[in-house]
Each structure stands twice: as structure tokens, then as C-alpha cells.
Amino acid sequence: MKLDEARAECERWLSYLARQEERSIALQKLASDRRSGKCDDIEMRRRMSAIDRVTVYDGARLADAVRAMLKHTNA
């Protein structure tokens, strides 16, 4: 893997982490709204469905990217 490919893969992983953080924050807000009565059960389920999309990150290429970047820094 070349260095520019490794950088791109690391950026993709960081982007995935940012989306996961946004999802976590949205779910926390939703839980807070439900507990405080700002939304009912139906609204909570609707909002949860909009938030709860499953995204899986395949870390196999990330491992290759990290190896390539470490090799480059040790050169």
C-alpha cells in the first residue's frame, strides 16, 4: 500500500469514527428527550429508526494502512 492510499484509508476510518460519535450524541439526546417527556414513544421510535442505521467498518485495510505509514516513518 502506498502512502497516499494509507492516508486515504486512515481518513476513511476517522470519518467513520466521527459518524459513530454523532450517532452516540443523537441517541443520548433522544434518550434525554424521552425521559423528560419532550417526545412520546412513537416519536422516539421514529427518531431512533432515523438514527440507528448500521454501518460496519472493515479494519483490514486500516491495518495495512498503519503498517505502510509506520514503514514510511521508520525509513
Short mmCIF file of the C-alpha atoms (twelve columns), coordinates in Angstrom:
data_MODEL
# 
_entry.id   MODEL 
# 
loop_
_atom_site.group_PDB 
_atom_site.id 
_atom_site.type_symbol 
_atom_site.label_atom_id 
_atom_site.label_alt_id 
_atom_site.label_comp_id 
_atom_site.label_asym_id 
_atom_site.label_seq_id 
_atom_site.Cartn_x 
_atom_site.Cartn_y 
_atom_site.Cartn_z 
_atom_site.pdbx_PDB_model_num 
ATOM 1  C CA . MET A 1  0.000   0.000  0.000  1 
ATOM 2  C CA . LYS A 2  1.332   3.408  -0.960 1 
ATOM 3  C CA . LEU A 3  1.449   6.306  1.475  1 
ATOM 4  C CA . ASP A 4  -1.361  8.262  -0.229 1 
ATOM 5  C CA . GLU A 5  -3.588  5.167  -0.119 1 
ATOM 6  C CA . ALA A 6  -2.721  4.689  3.556  1 
ATOM 7  C CA . ARG A 7  -3.631  8.306  4.306  1 
ATOM 8  C CA . ALA A 8  -6.944  7.936  2.471  1 
ATOM 9  C CA . GLU A 9  -7.797  4.794  4.444  1 
ATOM 10 C CA . CYS A 10 -6.949  6.497  7.740  1 
ATOM 11 C CA . GLU A 11 -9.188  9.428  6.755  1 
ATOM 12 C CA . ARG A 12 -11.991 6.988  5.944  1 
ATOM 13 C CA . TRP A 13 -11.602 5.395  9.386  1 
ATOM 14 C CA . LEU A 14 -11.582 8.773  11.139 1 
ATOM 15 C CA . SER A 15 -14.705 9.741  9.212  1 
ATOM 16 C CA . TYR A 16 -16.382 6.533  10.376 1 
ATOM 17 C CA . LEU A 17 -15.447 7.330  13.982 1 
ATOM 18 C CA . ALA A 18 -16.896 10.829 13.640 1 
ATOM 19 C CA . ARG A 19 -20.187 9.387  12.354 1 
ATOM 20 C CA . GLN A 20 -20.282 6.957  15.272 1 
ATOM 21 C CA . GLU A 21 -19.729 9.824  17.705 1 
ATOM 22 C CA . GLU A 22 -22.533 11.844 16.086 1 
ATOM 23 C CA . ARG A 23 -24.825 8.817  16.349 1 
ATOM 24 C CA . SER A 24 -23.985 8.382  20.020 1 
ATOM 25 C CA . ILE A 25 -24.719 12.036 20.766 1 
ATOM 26 C CA . ALA A 26 -28.032 11.856 18.890 1 
ATOM 27 C CA . LEU A 27 -29.078 8.737  20.820 1 
ATOM 28 C CA . GLN A 28 -28.154 10.389 24.120 1 
ATOM 29 C CA . LYS A 29 -30.251 13.441 23.226 1 
ATOM 30 C CA . LEU A 30 -33.144 11.215 22.200 1 
ATOM 31 C CA . ALA A 31 -32.981 9.323  25.493 1 
ATOM 32 C CA . SER A 32 -32.927 12.606 27.380 1 
ATOM 33 C CA . ASP A 33 -35.908 13.931 25.404 1 
ATOM 34 C CA . ARG A 34 -37.852 10.731 26.101 1 
ATOM 35 C CA . ARG A 35 -37.081 10.815 29.830 1 
ATOM 36 C CA . SER A 36 -38.059 14.486 30.102 1 
ATOM 37 C CA . GLY A 37 -41.289 13.950 28.146 1 
ATOM 38 C CA . LYS A 38 -40.284 16.088 25.144 1 
ATOM 39 C CA . CYS A 39 -41.285 13.195 22.886 1 
ATOM 40 C CA . ASP A 40 -43.627 10.242 23.202 1 
ATOM 41 C CA . ASP A 41 -42.881 6.583  22.499 1 
ATOM 42 C CA . ILE A 42 -43.961 6.801  18.854 1 
ATOM 43 C CA . GLU A 43 -41.781 9.844  18.170 1 
ATOM 44 C CA . MET A 44 -38.869 8.219  19.995 1 
ATOM 45 C CA . ARG A 45 -39.125 5.104  17.808 1 
ATOM 46 C CA . ARG A 46 -39.360 7.203  14.632 1 
ATOM 47 C CA . ARG A 47 -36.292 9.227  15.577 1 
ATOM 48 C CA . MET A 48 -34.394 6.122  16.662 1 
ATOM 49 C CA . SER A 49 -35.057 4.484  13.288 1 
ATOM 50 C CA . ALA A 50 -33.624 7.528  11.556 1 
ATOM 51 C CA . ILE A 51 -30.507 7.459  13.766 1 
ATOM 52 C CA . ASP A 52 -29.952 3.728  14.003 1 
ATOM 53 C CA . ARG A 53 -28.511 2.861  10.615 1 
ATOM 54 C CA . VAL A 54 -25.979 0.068  10.775 1 
ATOM 55 C CA . THR A 55 -22.579 0.894  9.349  1 
ATOM 56 C CA . VAL A 56 -19.705 -1.528 9.653  1 
ATOM 57 C CA . TYR A 57 -16.097 -0.544 9.129  1 
ATOM 58 C CA . ASP A 58 -13.758 -3.237 7.823  1 
ATOM 59 C CA . GLY A 59 -10.490 -2.665 9.647  1 
ATOM 60 C CA . ALA A 60 -8.429  -4.999 7.434  1 
ATOM 61 C CA . ARG A 61 -7.322  -2.168 5.159  1 
ATOM 62 C CA . LEU A 62 -6.690  0.055  8.159  1 
ATOM 63 C CA . ALA A 63 -4.135  -2.414 9.488  1 
ATOM 64 C CA . ASP A 64 -2.379  -2.339 6.100  1 
ATOM 65 C CA . ALA A 65 -2.512  1.458  6.115  1 
ATOM 66 C CA . VAL A 66 -0.970  1.695  9.566  1 
ATOM 67 C CA . ARG A 67 1.788   -0.716 8.566  1 
ATOM 68 C CA . ALA A 68 2.537   1.364  5.467  1 
ATOM 69 C CA . MET A 69 2.618   4.596  7.461  1 
ATOM 70 C CA . LEU A 70 4.860   3.064  10.141 1 
ATOM 71 C CA . LYS A 71 7.183   1.728  7.470  1 
ATOM 72 C CA . HIS A 72 7.340   5.209  5.939  1 
ATOM 73 C CA . THR A 73 8.124   6.882  9.282  1 
ATOM 74 C CA . ASN A 74 10.872  4.372  10.065 1 
ATOM 75 C CA . ALA A 75 12.534  4.804  6.670  1 
# 
